[in-house]
């Protein structure tokens, strides 16, 4: 069943937040394998929960829409330290 077939508002909310998480991971050049393995997956689960409950959702969307490769990482993101530690090329 696709998201277009589901009209449940909470599903749409969760889907938007999940997409934003994926967009942030991609934009910050986070290594998804490194992120998935960090603390045996617990860090990713916590990051996902942080995104779902984030009070900075509008700032996140605004940052993602305007950020480019030279943009400073967003300080408002509750996951920023984790994301930066899991960037490609970091130990």
C-alpha positions as a Markdown table, in Angstrom:
| # | Residue | x | y | z |
|---|---|---|---|---|
| 1 | Unk | 0.0 | 0.0 | 0.0 |
| 2 | Unk | 1.5 | 3.3 | -1.0 |
| 3 | Unk | 1.5 | 6.5 | 1.1 |
| 4 | Unk | -0.9 | 8.0 | -1.5 |
| 5 | Unk | -3.5 | 5.3 | -0.6 |
| 6 | Unk | -3.2 | 6.0 | 3.1 |
| 7 | Unk | -4.9 | 9.2 | 4.3 |
| 8 | Unk | -4.2 | 8.8 | 8.0 |
| 9 | Unk | -2.7 | 12.1 | 9.2 |
| 10 | Unk | -0.2 | 10.5 | 11.7 |
| 11 | Unk | 1.1 | 8.3 | 8.9 |
| 12 | Unk | 1.7 | 11.4 | 6.7 |
| 13 | Unk | 3.4 | 13.2 | 9.6 |
| 14 | Unk | 5.8 | 10.3 | 10.3 |
| 15 | Unk | 6.5 | 9.9 | 6.6 |
| 16 | Unk | 7.5 | 13.6 | 6.2 |
| 17 | Unk | 9.7 | 13.4 | 9.3 |
| 18 | Unk | 11.4 | 10.2 | 8.0 |
| 19 | Unk | 12.0 | 11.8 | 4.6 |
| 20 | Unk | 13.6 | 14.8 | 6.4 |
| 21 | Unk | 15.8 | 12.4 | 8.3 |
| 22 | Unk | 16.9 | 10.8 | 5.1 |
| 23 | Unk | 17.4 | 14.2 | 3.4 |
| 24 | Unk | 19.6 | 15.4 | 6.3 |
| 25 | Unk | 21.7 | 12.2 | 6.3 |
| 26 | Unk | 22.2 | 12.6 | 2.5 |
| 27 | Unk | 23.0 | 16.3 | 2.7 |
| 28 | Unk | 25.5 | 16.0 | 5.5 |
| 29 | Unk | 27.2 | 13.1 | 3.7 |
| 30 | Unk | 26.6 | 10.7 | 6.5 |
| 31 | Unk | 27.7 | 7.1 | 5.9 |
| 32 | Unk | 24.5 | 5.2 | 6.3 |
| 33 | Unk | 26.4 | 1.9 | 7.2 |
| 34 | Unk | 28.4 | 3.7 | 9.8 |
| 35 | Unk | 25.3 | 5.2 | 11.2 |
| 36 | Unk | 23.4 | 1.9 | 11.3 |
| 37 | Unk | 26.3 | 0.2 | 13.1 |
| 38 | Unk | 26.8 | 2.9 | 15.6 |
| 39 | Unk | 26.0 | 1.5 | 19.0 |
| 40 | Unk | 24.5 | -1.6 | 17.3 |
| 41 | Unk | 21.7 | 0.4 | 15.7 |
| 42 | Unk | 20.6 | 2.1 | 18.9 |
| 43 | Unk | 21.9 | 5.5 | 17.7 |
| 44 | Unk | 19.9 | 5.3 | 14.5 |
| 45 | Unk | 16.8 | 4.4 | 16.4 |
| 46 | Unk | 17.3 | 7.4 | 18.8 |
| 47 | Unk | 18.0 | 9.7 | 15.8 |
| 48 | Unk | 14.7 | 8.6 | 14.2 |
| 49 | Unk | 12.8 | 9.2 | 17.4 |
| 50 | Unk | 14.5 | 12.6 | 17.8 |
| 51 | Unk | 13.3 | 13.5 | 14.3 |
| 52 | Unk | 9.8 | 12.3 | 14.9 |
| 53 | Unk | 9.5 | 14.4 | 18.1 |
| 54 | Unk | 11.6 | 17.4 | 17.0 |
| 55 | Unk | 10.4 | 20.9 | 17.8 |
| 56 | Unk | 12.6 | 22.3 | 15.0 |
| 57 | Unk | 10.8 | 20.7 | 12.1 |
| 58 | Unk | 10.1 | 24.0 | 10.3 |
| 59 | Unk | 13.7 | 25.1 | 10.8 |
| 60 | Unk | 14.9 | 21.8 | 9.5 |
| 61 | Unk | 12.8 | 22.0 | 6.4 |
| 62 | Unk | 13.9 | 25.6 | 5.8 |
| 63 | Unk | 17.6 | 24.6 | 6.2 |
| 64 | Unk | 17.3 | 21.6 | 3.9 |
| 65 | Unk | 15.7 | 23.7 | 1.2 |
| 66 | Unk | 18.4 | 26.5 | 1.3 |
| 67 | Unk | 21.5 | 24.6 | 2.3 |
| 68 | Unk | 24.3 | 23.9 | -0.2 |
| 69 | Unk | 27.6 | 22.1 | 0.1 |
| 70 | Unk | 29.2 | 25.1 | 1.9 |
| 71 | Unk | 26.4 | 25.5 | 4.5 |
| 72 | Unk | 27.4 | 25.1 | 8.1 |
| 73 | Unk | 25.7 | 22.1 | 9.8 |
| 74 | Unk | 22.5 | 23.1 | 11.5 |
| 75 | Unk | 23.0 | 23.8 | 15.2 |
| 76 | Unk | 19.3 | 23.3 | 16.0 |
| 77 | Unk | 19.4 | 19.6 | 15.0 |
| 78 | Unk | 19.3 | 17.2 | 18.0 |
| 79 | Unk | 21.1 | 14.6 | 15.9 |
| 80 | Unk | 23.9 | 16.8 | 14.6 |
| 81 | Unk | 26.7 | 15.4 | 16.7 |
| 82 | Unk | 25.8 | 11.9 | 15.7 |
| 83 | Unk | 25.6 | 12.8 | 12.1 |
| 84 | Unk | 28.9 | 14.6 | 12.0 |
| 85 | Unk | 30.6 | 11.6 | 13.8 |
| 86 | Unk | 29.3 | 9.3 | 11.1 |
| 87 | Unk | 30.2 | 11.3 | 8.0 |
| 88 | Unk | 32.0 | 9.6 | 5.3 |
| 89 | Unk | 35.8 | 9.8 | 5.8 |
| 90 | Unk | 35.6 | 10.1 | 9.6 |
| 91 | Unk | 36.9 | 7.5 | 12.0 |
